[in-house]
């Protein structure tokens, strides 16, 4: 079952935009809701909201009323002003100034929330561009349960703590050095391709009868590390790889043995397995976080999502879709 029921949105609704055509109706409605909320926050943060306008107007009128009884040039024209009346006017100005201060605070908070909302939407749209041409299906999963004695806010905080822990674990796996055996396999393949790039061209001498040997002068050398410029590879390296590849490989292997930290290293296979497990755990936790966030928002709580939340969890779509590029 779906984590949260979402209203359907007409595909022609202008809030959906061209980028949401790949989304199922529930996810499209969710994205439209996020865009509406971002627009609302922007309006509030701009100082044009009704609360801000009303607070400014009321304060200006109250200050004008107070000035009428305190301005020396006007005091004589107003009869029957008592100390009690003056105190009421001053208290009214003070109260309205506090009301305006609170409205400005809400505006400042809304400005930050609007910025976060725009960043979240931008990240979702970038992710959607990676899904172009793919079938985007709804996520199917059981609804999470609160732990004993836990409320919704505490559930969100628990999920966010776990997400931070998983991010740290994922970073650690990404940062782990490669095993010396993997490094040696790479170095050997690299030298072999350098050897091919450094080989002279003897075709003119053998077949054309031209007494000339041509040495490679191409701008790029294609290796297992990708295309690299000759400016980053000394000509002597390609020449040495062609002339004595075994010697160069042995020298590189010795350097690898000296530099490697195999106790902390991960093989490519182990790294992939660990990342797959951690990323699945992180997405599952983010889905639970979104469920409780949705529940709190429906109850009227003003709460923001993380700007780096996984779009698959926010929109409630399948885990089989690509992860966002900066998912760790």
Buried (B, 14 or more C-beta within 10 A) or exposed (E): EEBBEBEEBEEEEEBBEEBBEBBBBBBBBBBBBBBEBBBBBBBBBEBEBEBBEBBBEBBEEBBEBBEBBEEEEEEEEEEEEEEEEEEEBBEBBEEBBEBBEEBBEBBEBBBEBBBBBBBBBEBBBBBBEEBEEEEBEBBEBEEBEEEEEEEBEEBBBBBBEBBEBBBEBBEEBEEBBBBBEBBBBBBBBBBBBBBBBBBEEEEEBEEEEEEEEEEBEEEEBEBEEEEBEBEEBEEEBBBBBBEEBEEBBEBBBEEBEEEBEBEEBBBEEEBEEBBEEBBEBBBBBBBBBBBBBBBBBEEEEEBBBBBBBBBBBBBBBBBEBEBBEEBB
